[in-house]
Every structure is written in C-alpha cells, then in structure tokens.
C-alpha cells in the first residue's frame, strides 16, 4: 500500500524537535520488502530519524531482524523488539517505559510519504492517516497517539479509537510541488527522465553502486569528454555529453531513493561548473588551433564569462530575494525552458557538430548566453525594484 504526494523536497529538518516521540512499527513479512534498495521498515526508520525520532519499537518480532541491523541504521537510533500479536500491540505499547511522550504508530506494510510522517509529528493534536481503501477495523497506515488514545485502543478497541481521533487528509496539505520552478522542458519530460534516468535509477537501486560512485564516474566521463574535444573528436564527445546529462540527474535521484545523501552530493554543482567550463575551454582551444584564428579565444572566453555571470545573477537573486531567478514570476518560469545553460548548448551542438558546422554552433551558444544574461539581469533588477517599492 502507498500514500504519497507529488515529488518535491522535505520540510525543514526536525533533527531535535521530536526526540520525545517514540515510534512503533507493526512488522509483518511485507515490512522486509525492498523499496528503493532498502527494506520498507528500514526506510521509515531512516526517514523518521531525520525528523528527530530516536526510539523505535518493532512489534511482532522476538529480536531485531538481521535485515534491519545490516542496513546502516544510525548508531544512536535505539531499536527494540516487542514480541506480540497484532491484537496485543496497544497493550504492549501502554506497558512501555518512559511513557511521557506520544507514540507514532506506523504499519510496516505501508509505504508512507515522509512528508506525511512529518505532518503527523508536527500536528498539535494527534491525528491518524488511514490506509488506502481501508475497511472498518483496519489498522491505519500511520498515527500519532496520545496516552488517552492508546488507552482507548487497548480497552475499547480499534474502531472506538479511530472514531474519536481526527483524520490527516493529504489532499488538503501543501503538495510541495516543484512546479514553481516552471515547466519541465519537453525533451526532459518525454525522453531523458522516463526513458533513461528513471530506468537507470531503478536498476541501480538493486546493486551495490552508491550515489557517490555515480558522481565520481560522471566527473571522470566529463574529463574524458573534455579530452575528446581538445583533440577534435567533437561528434563523439558531444554524443557522450548526453550521457553525462543523464547521469547528472541519476546520482541525486539515487541518493534520495536510498536515503544516502552526502557532502559530495551537496558539492555536485561545483563539479558540474568546472566540468562544463572544461568543455567550453577545450572546444575553444581546438577551434583556435585548428583554424589559426584568435577570434575563437574571444568567443570561448565570452561564453565562459557569460555563464559565470549568469551563475552570479542566480546567486544574487537567492541572496536578495530569497528565491532562484526561475521562481520569481510566470515569465521567468517560462524562460527557464530555453535559457542558456550547458544542456541547452549540448542539444544545439549535438545536431550542428554532426552536421559539420562546429564554428556556427559555438558562436550561436555565445550569442544565446549573452541574451540569457541580458534577460536575467533585467528581470533581477525589475524584481529587486518591486521588492524595494513594497518595502
């Protein structure tokens, strides 16, 4: 079973605000099913750990299963086995020590979106999340229980507890949708993401390959492409560059799916910046030396300078306005579809390099980079002035 919301980021970190809440799982056989390369119950333990929960009770097992012990659960997460049947769960939970905090109950056979778990933890009064297509007498997918509700469940039964508790309704919550960044380009929505990225991530989830290894491999492949450009293998290099564009989205998705985020992943955008500029530089060197024309130093230098300036404009927008340039208005979201950046240039070059016209493609990239900088500069100034006028 699955409750989920559209893709997007998690709410702010709650690494210390829910340490008083204990989490109890029912652990049927389905709880060990691999989801994104992790046993389902382990996935929820890691997600709840990020939200600040430290005490976990596994109901229905005599000892903590080896599949959970070997899944790199944080060392300060306290796992406790609670031998009992499903009917005995409320009575056993009532008898647990340190009964000062609420209990977050999660069904081990339900995949619950971590944003919904966060919402249950942050609600002032306890709520419960019904399982999809649930019938009467069915355990909820997740619930935060006060001591009074736990007593009701243990003494009067499940139905009486559910009737007296408010329901968490996902459809009324903010869906955290990334649509504020604008429409996804057509080639990404129809080709790159569904055909390559998603399938590759699905395959990698069942291997030992880590997101950091994908990032390092992408960097090595990017350096090899730069060498190809330097020696004039433009067609082969730009074809491989598309593989880099795909891998650039794979490592992040794999890290989020496996819950394996790292410092290297946070610095990936820095690696991307230097890799892209290495491509611009090596193409410049090849064109300048093969044509004996120094104007290509100006073209390549202009492209790199424009890209750097555009990155600085994004940074300024984030500092001054608290948002990325793409988030500031409808025009900005639409312009993002075609704004100059490496993947746009790569698509231009893929066709024109194979047509044997690299000089035209490189010049066109410079022209579009300069247009992009001009548009972003005007839009940033416009939004800053509006913010100042309102203030």
PAMAR-652342 format. One line per 3 residues: number of its first residue (from 1); their letters; for each residue x, y, z of C-alpha. Coordinates in steps of 0.5 Angstrom, whole numbers, padded with zeros to 4 digits. Layout:
N
NUM) A) X/Y/Z; ...
***
This chain:
391
1) XXX) 0000/0000/0000; 0002/0007/-0001; 0001/0014/0001
4) XXX) 0005/0019/-0003; 0005/0026/-0005; 0008/0029/-0011
7) XXX) 0015/0030/-0012; 0019/0035/-0008; 0023/0037/-0002
10) XXX) 0022/0035/0005; 0020/0040/0010; 0025/0044/0015
13) XXX) 0030/0039/0019; 0027/0037/0025; 0033/0034/0028
16) XXX) 0032/0035/0035; 0025/0037/0036; 0021/0030/0036
19) XXX) 0026/0026/0040; 0021/0025/0046; 0016/0022/0041
22) XXX) 0017/0014/0041; 0016/0010/0034; 0012/0003/0034
25) XXX) 0012/-0001/0028; 0008/-0007/0026; 0013/-0012/0023
28) XXX) 0009/-0017/0018; 0013/-0020/0013; 0012/-0015/0008
31) XXX) 0016/-0010/0012; 0022/-0013/0009; 0020/-0012/0002
34) XXX) 0026/-0008/-0001; 0023/-0001/-0003; 0029/0003/-0007
37) XXX) 0034/-0002/-0005; 0032/-0002/0003; 0027/-0006/0007
40) XXX) 0021/-0002/0008; 0021/-0001/0015; 0029/0001/0015
43) XXX) 0027/0006/0010; 0022/0009/0015; 0027/0009/0021
46) XXX) 0032/0013/0017; 0027/0018/0015; 0024/0019/0022
49) XXX) 0031/0019/0025; 0032/0025/0020; 0026/0028/0023
52) XXX) 0029/0027/0030; 0026/0021/0033; 0031/0016/0036
55) XXX) 0027/0011/0040; 0024/0005/0035; 0020/-0001/0037
58) XXX) 0019/-0007/0033; 0012/-0010/0035; 0012/-0017/0033
61) XXX) 0019/-0020/0033; 0023/-0023/0038; 0029/-0020/0036
64) XXX) 0031/-0014/0032; 0032/-0017/0025; 0039/-0018/0021
67) XXX) 0036/-0015/0015; 0035/-0008/0019; 0041/-0009/0023
70) XXX) 0045/-0009/0017; 0042/-0003/0013; 0047/0002/0016
73) XXX) 0042/0005/0021; 0044/0011/0025; 0048/0008/0031
76) XXX) 0044/0013/0036; 0038/0010/0034; 0035/0005/0039
79) XXX) 0032/-0001/0036; 0027/-0005/0041; 0024/-0012/0039
82) XXX) 0017/-0013/0042; 0014/-0020/0041; 0007/-0019/0041
85) XXX) 0001/-0021/0036; -0003/-0015/0032; -0008/-0015/0038
88) XXX) -0003/-0014/0043; 0000/-0008/0040; -0004/-0003/0044
91) XXX) -0003/-0007/0051; 0004/-0008/0050; 0005/0000/0048
94) XXX) 0002/0002/0054; 0007/-0002/0058; 0013/0001/0055
97) XXX) 0018/0005/0060; 0019/0013/0059; 0011/0014/0058
100) XXX) 0012/0021/0058; 0012/0022/0050; 0007/0021/0045
103) XXX) 0007/0014/0040; 0008/0015/0033; 0005/0008/0030
106) XXX) 0007/0006/0023; 0004/0000/0019; 0010/-0004/0017
109) XXX) 0007/-0006/0010; 0005/0001/0008; 0010/0006/0005
112) XXX) 0008/0013/0008; 0011/0019/0005; 0016/0022/0010
115) XXX) 0012/0029/0009; 0006/0026/0012; 0010/0023/0018
118) XXX) 0013/0030/0019; 0006/0033/0019; 0004/0028/0024
121) XXX) 0009/0029/0028; 0008/0037/0028; 0001/0037/0029
124) XXX) -0001/0040/0036; -0007/0034/0037; -0005/0027/0035
127) XXX) -0008/0025/0028; -0008/0019/0024; -0007/0017/0017
130) XXX) -0012/0012/0014; -0009/0006/0010; -0011/0007/0002
133) XXX) -0018/0003/0001; -0019/0002/0008; -0025/-0002/0011
136) XXX) -0027/-0002/0018; -0023/-0005/0023; -0017/-0004/0019
139) XXX) -0010/-0001/0022; -0009/0006/0020; -0002/0007/0016
142) XXX) 0000/0011/0021; -0002/0015/0027; 0000/0019/0033
145) XXX) -0003/0017/0039; -0003/0021/0046; -0004/0017/0052
148) XXX) -0011/0017/0052; -0012/0015/0045; -0007/0009/0047
151) XXX) -0012/0007/0053; -0018/0008/0048; -0015/0003/0043
154) XXX) -0013/-0002/0049; -0019/-0002/0053; -0025/0000/0048
157) XXX) -0022/-0003/0041; -0019/0000/0035; -0026/0003/0032
160) XXX) -0027/0007/0038; -0020/0010/0038; -0021/0012/0031
163) XXX) -0028/0015/0031; -0025/0019/0037; -0019/0021/0033
166) XXX) -0018/0027/0027; -0016/0024/0021; -0010/0027/0017
169) XXX) -0012/0029/0010; -0006/0029/0005; -0011/0033/0000
172) XXX) -0011/0039/0004; -0004/0039/0005; 0001/0043/0001
175) XXX) 0004/0038/-0004; 0011/0041/-0004; 0010/0041/-0012
178) XXX) 0017/0044/-0016; 0012/0047/-0021; 0014/0054/-0018
181) XXX) 0021/0053/-0022; 0017/0053/-0028; 0015/0047/-0034
184) XXX) 0020/0042/-0035; 0023/0042/-0042; 0020/0037/-0047
187) XXX) 0026/0033/-0048; 0027/0032/-0041; 0020/0030/-0039
190) XXX) 0019/0025/-0045; 0026/0023/-0046; 0031/0024/-0041
193) XXX) 0027/0023/-0035; 0023/0017/-0036; 0027/0013/-0041
196) XXX) 0034/0014/-0038; 0034/0017/-0031; 0028/0013/-0028
199) XXX) 0030/0006/-0031; 0037/0007/-0029; 0036/0009/-0022
202) XXX) 0031/0003/-0021; 0037/-0001/-0024; 0042/0002/-0019
205) XXX) 0037/0001/-0013; 0039/-0006/-0013; 0046/-0006/-0014
208) XXX) 0052/-0004/-0009; 0053/0002/-0013; 0053/0008/-0009
211) XXX) 0051/0015/-0011; 0058/0018/-0010; 0061/0013/-0014
214) XXX) 0056/0015/-0020; 0058/0022/-0018; 0065/0021/-0019
217) XXX) 0064/0017/-0025; 0061/0022/-0028; 0066/0027/-0027
220) XXX) 0071/0022/-0030; 0067/0022/-0036; 0066/0029/-0036
223) XXX) 0074/0030/-0036; 0075/0025/-0042; 0070/0029/-0046
226) XXX) 0074/0035/-0045; 0080/0031/-0048; 0076/0029/-0054
229) XXX) 0074/0036/-0055; 0081/0038/-0054; 0083/0033/-0060
232) XXX) 0078/0035/-0064; 0073/0029/-0063; 0067/0034/-0063
235) XXX) 0062/0029/-0065; 0064/0023/-0061; 0065/0028/-0055
238) XXX) 0058/0031/-0056; 0055/0025/-0056; 0058/0022/-0050
241) XXX) 0056/0029/-0047; 0049/0027/-0047; 0050/0021/-0042
244) XXX) 0053/0026/-0037; 0047/0030/-0038; 0043/0024/-0036
247) XXX) 0048/0022/-0030; 0048/0029/-0027; 0040/0027/-0025
250) XXX) 0042/0020/-0023; 0046/0021/-0017; 0041/0026/-0014
253) XXX) 0035/0021/-0015; 0039/0015/-0013; 0041/0019/-0006
256) XXX) 0034/0021/-0005; 0031/0014/-0006; 0037/0010/-0002
259) XXX) 0037/0016/0003; 0044/0016/0002; 0046/0024/0002
262) XXX) 0053/0026/0003; 0057/0032/0003; 0060/0030/-0004
265) XXX) 0053/0030/-0007; 0052/0037/-0004; 0058/0040/-0008
268) XXX) 0056/0036/-0014; 0054/0043/-0017; 0061/0046/-0016
271) XXX) 0064/0039/-0020; 0059/0041/-0026; 0061/0048/-0026
274) XXX) 0068/0046/-0027; 0067/0040/-0032; 0062/0045/-0036
277) XXX) 0068/0050/-0037; 0073/0045/-0038; 0069/0043/-0044
280) XXX) 0068/0050/-0046; 0075/0051/-0046; 0078/0045/-0049
283) XXX) 0073/0047/-0055; 0076/0054/-0055; 0083/0051/-0056
286) XXX) 0081/0046/-0061; 0078/0052/-0066; 0083/0057/-0064
289) XXX) 0089/0052/-0066; 0086/0048/-0072; 0083/0055/-0075
292) XXX) 0089/0059/-0073; 0084/0064/-0072; 0085/0068/-0065
295) XXX) 0078/0070/-0065; 0076/0064/-0062; 0079/0066/-0056
298) XXX) 0074/0071/-0055; 0068/0067/-0057; 0070/0062/-0052
301) XXX) 0072/0067/-0047; 0066/0070/-0048; 0062/0064/-0047
304) XXX) 0065/0062/-0040; 0065/0069/-0038; 0057/0070/-0039
307) XXX) 0056/0063/-0036; 0060/0065/-0030; 0056/0072/-0030
310) XXX) 0049/0068/-0030; 0051/0064/-0024; 0053/0070/-0020
313) XXX) 0046/0073/-0022; 0042/0067/-0019; 0047/0067/-0013
316) XXX) 0045/0075/-0012; 0037/0073/-0013; 0038/0068/-0008
319) XXX) 0041/0073/-0003; 0037/0079/-0004; 0030/0076/-0006
322) XXX) 0031/0069/-0002; 0029/0065/-0009; 0032/0063/-0015
325) XXX) 0031/0067/-0021; 0027/0062/-0024; 0022/0062/-0019
328) XXX) 0020/0070/-0019; 0015/0070/-0024; 0011/0067/-0030
331) XXX) 0016/0070/-0035; 0022/0067/-0031; 0019/0060/-0030
334) XXX) 0017/0060/-0038; 0024/0063/-0040; 0028/0057/-0036
337) XXX) 0026/0053/-0041; 0030/0056/-0046; 0035/0060/-0042
340) XXX) 0042/0059/-0044; 0046/0053/-0040; 0050/0047/-0041
343) XXX) 0045/0042/-0043; 0041/0047/-0048; 0048/0048/-0051
346) XXX) 0049/0041/-0051; 0043/0040/-0055; 0045/0045/-0060
349) XXX) 0052/0042/-0061; 0049/0035/-0062; 0046/0037/-0068
352) XXX) 0050/0042/-0071; 0057/0038/-0069; 0054/0032/-0073
355) XXX) 0053/0037/-0079; 0060/0039/-0079; 0059/0046/-0077
358) XXX) 0062/0047/-0070; 0064/0054/-0071; 0057/0056/-0072
361) XXX) 0055/0052/-0066; 0060/0055/-0062; 0058/0062/-0064
364) XXX) 0051/0061/-0063; 0052/0059/-0056; 0056/0065/-0054
367) XXX) 0050/0069/-0057; 0045/0066/-0053; 0049/0066/-0047
370) XXX) 0049/0074/-0048; 0042/0074/-0049; 0041/0070/-0043
373) XXX) 0045/0074/-0038; 0041/0080/-0041; 0034/0078/-0040
376) XXX) 0036/0075/-0033; 0040/0082/-0031; 0033/0086/-0033
379) XXX) 0029/0081/-0029; 0033/0081/-0023; 0033/0089/-0023
382) XXX) 0026/0089/-0024; 0024/0084/-0018; 0029/0088/-0014
385) XXX) 0026/0095/-0015; 0019/0092/-0014; 0021/0089/-0007
388) XXX) 0024/0096/-0005; 0018/0099/-0007; 0014/0095/-0003
391) X) 0018/0096/0003
***
